[in-house]
Amino acid sequence: MSQEEKKQDAKDQLAFATIAAEAGSIKDGANPVSQPIYLSACYRHPSLDQAINFDRLKGFTYSRVEAPNRKVAEETIAKMEEGYQAFAVASGMAAVQLVLSVLKSGDEVVSLDDLYGGDFRYFRHLESHFGIAFKQWNGQKVEDLVSLLTDKTKIVWLETPSNPTMKELDIKKIADAVHNFNEKILVAVDNTFYTPYYQKPLTLGADVVIHSATKYLGGHNDILGGLVVVNDPDLADTYFQYTITVGDTMSNFDSWLLTRSLKTLPIRMDRHTASAQKIAKFLEMANHVEKVLYPGKAGMISFYLDSEAEVERVLNSVKVITFAESLGGAESLITIPYYQTHDDVEAEQRVRLGITTKLLRLSVGLEDPDDLIADLKQALGD
Ligand SMILES: *Cc1c(COP(=O)(O)O)cnc(C)c1O
């Protein structure tokens, strides 16, 4: 398919649920309806001529470079995000690294100050090893963000809603302001919490979308994966060369699991939202809960308890909900960001952002919400 045809294809969108349910056709001899898993590291060349004139859009050579199940997962997520091309990599952090791989020494990045904790650890590595400067914006006034931009700024890094304090950003307003300053600056949005079911950053003017596919897209707490989606064919080519070179590409097996999970993304997200709305309401009124942070969509709720003793009690006494450090799966998980996901954020910054030792983060799973409410009720005590 030519680049023009690919773009046209992306525009001829089916409805989201249809893209999801129909994901995974691989045309092979047995005509399976459900996608087979290709556990082959390499692929036969039918002739020298085919090998010399190899077209990577049409065939396969070696799994680091292109792989059938990975291709299906990538095409599905590209359609869901309404992007030109997607890259499936080994983890969300590998996706973060892929996006930042375009930076050179001396470049600058402006990021939101309230991000997934691991991002800051990688930012510090790039700062100390490669002399790349990272500036932080507090997510409030877009003019303040623009005032941090210089002729060295290459990327603006956003996450919305933010993790774990659930602040929402106006992606369109930010992308317009940044591109107005310099259209070459890449606006990158981590879309892990909302997924393309609720938010499609590329359609709002962003240049790059990042996912930890470990979370809602994988949805079953059984794969580790990351995705990057872009609109610009030249940027896609740059990322393709980088990912096949460093070899962080997603395996066929994980790609197969991911595509299987994407089929149910819409109904899972509907259920996560319905249950989380109910649980957020319960928490608002519950004993020992001081404040609830819930943006209204998807399944992530953060809440403050009135004492550290109560925090310990809840984490030690949940029975249906599991005390574990991830999100977006069928099983509800609860975590304490201060010690877990955000341990890599400077202590002073954690306090400033409100990531305290009394803040818990709940990922509402697919269980019956009444069982989850009963579990929280018994854990919170009198
Ligand atoms: C988990 C997470 C990441 C990192 O992804 P991994 O798959 O754990 O490497 C990045 N961003 C957000 C918002 C996350 O929740």
The ligand as an SDF file (V2000), in Angstrom:
LIG
                    3D

 15 15  0  0  0  0  0  0  0  0999 V2000
    2.7290    2.0190   33.4000 C   0  0  0  0  0  0  0  0  0  0  0  0
    2.8540    3.2920   32.7000 C   0  0  0  0  0  0  0  0  0  0  0  0
    3.9730    3.5790   31.8980 C   0  0  0  0  0  0  0  0  0  0  0  0
    5.1330    2.6140   31.7760 C   0  0  0  0  0  0  0  0  0  0  0  0
    4.7270    1.4510   31.0970 O   0  0  0  0  0  0  0  0  0  0  0  0
    5.3670   -0.0050   31.3440 P   0  0  0  0  0  0  0  0  0  0  0  0
    4.5400   -0.8690   30.4380 O   0  0  0  0  0  0  0  0  0  0  0  0
    5.2280   -0.3260   32.7920 O   0  0  0  0  0  0  0  0  0  0  0  0
    6.7980    0.0590   30.9260 O   0  0  0  0  0  0  0  0  0  0  0  0
    3.9920    4.7840   31.2290 C   0  0  0  0  0  0  0  0  0  0  0  0
    2.9780    5.6910   31.3400 N   0  0  0  0  0  0  0  0  0  0  0  0
    1.9030    5.4380   32.1140 C   0  0  0  0  0  0  0  0  0  0  0  0
    0.8220    6.4700   32.2090 C   0  0  0  0  0  0  0  0  0  0  0  0
    1.8010    4.2550   32.8120 C   0  0  0  0  0  0  0  0  0  0  0  0
    0.7290    4.0330   33.5900 O   0  0  0  0  0  0  0  0  0  0  0  0
  1  2  1  0
  2  3  1  0
  2 14  2  0
  3  4  1  0
  3 10  2  0
  4  5  1  0
  5  6  1  0
  6  7  2  0
  6  8  1  0
  6  9  1  0
 10 11  1  0
 11 12  2  0
 12 13  1  0
 12 14  1  0
 14 15  1  0
M  END
$$$$
